[in-house]
């Protein structure tokens, strides 16, 4: 099995590319609205993804967006080239829309003129998402908050693993904005990131390139972890090990 599929609810699908296909084993998310569906990330491209996504759609217009533009998150984009029809519905007239990968393209598509400040609302039809610019790991990184499920999708910015920080001031500012959003009373049940690189043993990560993850940490993180990350980022750039994440300047 090249992908593991879990339905969080009837309109929210968590997809993981299997470890045996690539050690990154990224998580992808399909959020279904009444009119549109958002696919967040397309994986590494080492295994077909489009047939699976087509089988999960229910006639919605598909939007393909990305937490950020690193190769393990955009590798499957080519499968969603602008061609009408699909394995599910060969008569469909609306090909998928694939959002561009640069900060400018992401900002233009979602309506974020003051990047990296601001929050954009994106309506899938009876399901409104909030889109946050959160550069620091990557210049075009975004987070997505789903009001319906109270899930915060954080990509490679927060997950149980090595949080690679390319731009420390930008990363710190991005995490601070997300933490302020939660602290302001916006309900977040769980944060869901794009990888798992740690075991259940506090602070222990797997070797780079590992294709087996015994005793793996669970994917979901409580919103309190975001506050913890915000607090430790006040230090000077350095490697910081905590129970559910490792800050890793690069």
C-alpha positions as CSV (number, residue, x, y, z in Angstrom):
1,X,0.0,0.0,0.0
2,X,1.6,3.3,-1.2
3,X,-0.7,5.6,0.8
4,X,-2.5,5.2,4.2
5,X,-5.9,6.9,4.2
6,X,-7.7,8.0,7.4
7,X,-11.0,9.8,7.4
8,X,-11.0,12.2,10.3
9,X,-14.6,12.9,9.5
10,X,-16.7,12.6,6.3
11,X,-15.2,15.7,4.8
12,X,-11.6,15.5,6.1
13,X,-9.2,13.0,4.8
14,X,-5.7,12.5,6.2
15,X,-3.3,10.8,3.7
16,X,0.2,9.5,4.4
17,X,2.6,8.5,1.8
18,X,4.0,5.2,3.0
19,X,7.6,5.0,4.4
20,X,8.5,2.3,2.0
21,X,8.0,4.7,-0.9
22,X,10.2,7.5,0.5
23,X,11.7,8.1,3.9
24,X,10.0,11.5,4.1
25,X,6.6,9.8,4.4
26,X,4.7,13.2,4.1
27,X,1.2,13.7,5.2
28,X,-1.3,15.2,2.8
29,X,-4.7,16.6,3.6
30,X,-7.9,16.6,1.5
31,X,-10.6,19.0,2.7
32,X,-14.0,18.7,1.1
33,X,-16.5,21.5,0.8
34,X,-19.8,21.6,-1.0
35,X,-18.3,23.3,-4.1
36,X,-14.6,22.9,-3.9
37,X,-12.0,20.6,-2.4
38,X,-8.5,21.6,-1.2
39,X,-5.7,19.1,-1.5
40,X,-2.8,20.4,0.7
41,X,0.5,19.0,-0.7
42,X,1.1,16.3,-3.2
43,X,3.9,14.3,-1.7
44,X,7.2,13.3,-3.2
45,X,6.0,12.1,-6.6
46,X,7.5,8.6,-6.2
47,X,4.0,6.9,-6.4
48,X,0.8,7.8,-8.2
49,X,-1.5,10.1,-6.2
50,X,-4.2,11.4,-8.6
51,X,-6.2,8.1,-8.8
52,X,-6.6,8.1,-5.0
53,X,-7.7,11.8,-4.9
54,X,-10.1,11.3,-7.8
55,X,-11.7,8.4,-5.9
56,X,-12.3,10.6,-2.8
57,X,-13.8,13.6,-4.6
58,X,-17.6,14.0,-4.8
59,X,-17.9,16.2,-7.8
60,X,-16.1,19.3,-6.3
61,X,-13.7,21.5,-8.1
62,X,-10.2,20.5,-6.9
63,X,-7.7,23.1,-5.7
64,X,-4.2,21.8,-5.2
65,X,-2.2,24.0,-2.8
66,X,0.9,23.4,-0.7
67,X,2.1,24.1,2.8
68,X,5.4,25.1,1.0
69,X,7.4,24.4,-2.1
70,X,10.0,21.8,-0.9
71,X,10.2,18.8,-3.2
72,X,8.6,16.3,-0.8
73,X,5.4,18.4,-0.8
74,X,5.1,19.3,-4.5
75,X,6.5,16.2,-6.2
76,X,3.1,15.0,-7.4
77,X,2.0,18.3,-8.9
78,X,2.5,17.0,-12.4
79,X,-0.4,14.5,-12.0
80,X,-2.8,17.4,-11.6
81,X,-1.9,19.2,-14.9
82,X,-4.9,21.2,-16.3
83,X,-6.7,18.5,-18.2
84,X,-10.4,18.0,-18.1
85,X,-11.9,14.7,-16.8
86,X,-10.7,12.2,-14.3
87,X,-10.8,8.6,-13.5
88,X,-13.8,9.2,-11.3
89,X,-15.7,11.4,-13.7
90,X,-14.4,11.5,-17.3
91,X,-17.0,14.1,-18.3
92,X,-15.9,16.7,-15.7
93,X,-15.3,20.0,-17.3
94,X,-13.2,21.7,-14.6
95,X,-9.6,20.6,-14.4
96,X,-7.8,21.0,-11.1
97,X,-6.3,24.4,-10.2
98,X,-2.7,24.2,-9.0
99,X,-1.6,27.1,-6.9
100,X,1.9,28.5,-7.7
101,X,4.9,27.9,-5.5
102,X,6.4,31.4,-4.9
103,X,5.3,33.7,-2.1
104,X,3.9,36.1,-4.7
105,X,1.8,33.4,-6.4
106,X,0.5,32.1,-3.1
107,X,-0.3,35.6,-1.9
108,X,-2.1,36.5,-5.1
109,X,-4.1,33.3,-5.2
110,X,-5.4,33.5,-1.6
111,X,-5.6,37.3,-1.4
112,X,-2.8,38.2,0.9
113,X,-1.5,41.6,-0.3
114,X,0.6,42.3,2.8
115,X,2.5,39.0,2.9
116,X,3.6,37.7,5.3
117,X,1.1,39.6,7.4
118,X,-2.6,39.1,7.4
119,X,-5.0,36.2,7.2
120,X,-7.2,35.2,4.2
121,X,-10.5,33.4,4.2
122,X,-11.0,30.7,1.6
123,X,-14.4,29.3,1.2
124,X,-14.8,25.7,-0.1
125,X,-18.6,26.0,0.0
126,X,-20.1,25.6,3.5
127,X,-16.6,25.3,4.8
128,X,-14.3,28.3,5.5
129,X,-10.6,28.0,5.9
130,X,-8.2,30.7,7.3
131,X,-4.9,30.9,5.4
132,X,-1.8,32.2,7.3
133,X,1.6,33.1,5.8
134,X,4.2,31.5,8.0
135,X,7.6,31.9,6.3
136,X,10.8,30.8,8.2
137,X,11.1,27.1,7.2
138,X,10.4,28.2,3.6
139,X,9.6,31.5,2.1
140,X,6.2,30.5,0.7
141,X,5.0,28.5,3.8
142,X,1.4,28.7,4.9
143,X,-0.7,27.3,7.7
144,X,-4.4,26.5,7.2
145,X,-7.0,26.7,10.0
146,X,-10.3,24.8,9.4
147,X,-13.1,26.3,11.4
148,X,-15.3,23.2,10.9
149,X,-13.0,20.7,12.5
150,X,-10.9,23.2,14.6
151,X,-7.8,21.6,13.1
152,X,-4.7,23.7,12.4
153,X,-2.5,22.4,9.5
154,X,1.0,23.4,10.1
155,X,3.1,21.7,7.5
156,X,6.8,21.7,8.3
157,X,6.6,24.5,10.8
158,X,5.2,22.5,13.7
159,X,5.2,18.7,13.8
160,X,6.7,15.9,15.9
161,X,10.2,16.0,14.4
162,X,13.1,18.3,13.3
163,X,11.8,21.8,12.6
164,X,14.4,23.0,10.1
165,X,14.6,26.8,10.4
166,X,16.1,28.6,7.4
167,X,15.2,32.1,8.6
168,X,15.2,32.4,12.4
169,X,13.6,35.9,12.7
170,X,10.9,35.0,10.1
171,X,10.2,31.6,11.7
172,X,10.0,33.2,15.2
173,X,7.5,35.9,13.9
174,X,5.4,33.3,12.1
175,X,5.1,31.0,15.2
176,X,4.3,34.1,17.3
177,X,1.4,35.1,15.0
178,X,0.0,31.5,15.1
179,X,0.3,31.4,18.9
180,X,-1.4,34.8,19.2
181,X,-4.3,33.5,17.0
182,X,-4.8,30.6,19.4
183,X,-4.4,32.7,22.5
184,X,-7.0,35.1,21.2
185,X,-9.6,32.4,21.7
186,X,-9.8,30.8,18.3
187,X,-10.5,27.1,19.2
188,X,-7.8,24.6,18.0
189,X,-8.4,21.0,19.0
190,X,-5.2,19.7,17.3
191,X,-2.3,20.7,15.1
192,X,-1.5,18.4,12.2
193,X,1.9,18.7,10.5
194,X,3.5,17.1,7.5
195,X,5.8,14.5,9.0
196,X,6.6,12.3,12.0
197,X,10.3,12.1,12.8
198,X,10.2,11.3,16.5
199,X,9.4,8.3,18.7
200,X,7.2,8.2,21.7
201,X,10.3,8.6,23.8
202,X,10.6,12.3,24.7
203,X,13.0,14.2,22.5
204,X,14.2,11.1,20.5
205,X,14.2,11.4,16.7
206,X,14.9,8.8,14.0
207,X,18.1,8.9,11.9
208,X,17.8,10.9,8.7
209,X,16.6,8.7,5.9
210,X,15.2,6.0,8.3
211,X,12.6,3.9,6.5
212,X,11.3,2.3,9.7
213,X,9.8,4.2,12.6
214,X,9.3,1.9,15.6
215,X,7.2,3.3,18.5
216,X,6.3,6.4,16.4
217,X,5.0,9.6,18.0
218,X,1.4,10.3,17.2
219,X,0.8,12.9,14.4
220,X,-1.5,15.3,16.3
221,X,-0.1,17.9,18.7
222,X,-2.0,19.8,21.3
223,X,-2.1,23.6,20.8
224,X,-0.1,24.0,24.0
225,X,2.9,22.8,21.9
226,X,2.6,25.9,19.8
227,X,2.9,28.1,22.9
228,X,6.0,26.1,24.0
229,X,7.6,26.5,20.6
230,X,6.9,30.3,20.7
231,X,8.5,30.5,24.1
232,X,11.8,28.7,23.2
233,X,12.2,30.7,20.0
234,X,13.0,33.8,22.1
235,X,16.5,32.3,22.5
236,X,19.3,32.9,20.0
237,X,19.4,30.5,17.0
238,X,20.4,27.1,18.4
239,X,19.3,23.4,18.4
240,X,16.6,23.0,21.0
241,X,15.2,19.6,22.0
242,X,11.8,19.3,23.6
243,X,9.5,16.3,24.1
244,X,7.5,16.7,20.8
245,X,9.8,18.7,18.6
246,X,13.4,19.6,17.9
247,X,14.3,23.1,16.6
248,X,17.0,22.7,14.0
249,X,18.6,25.9,12.6
250,X,20.1,25.4,9.1
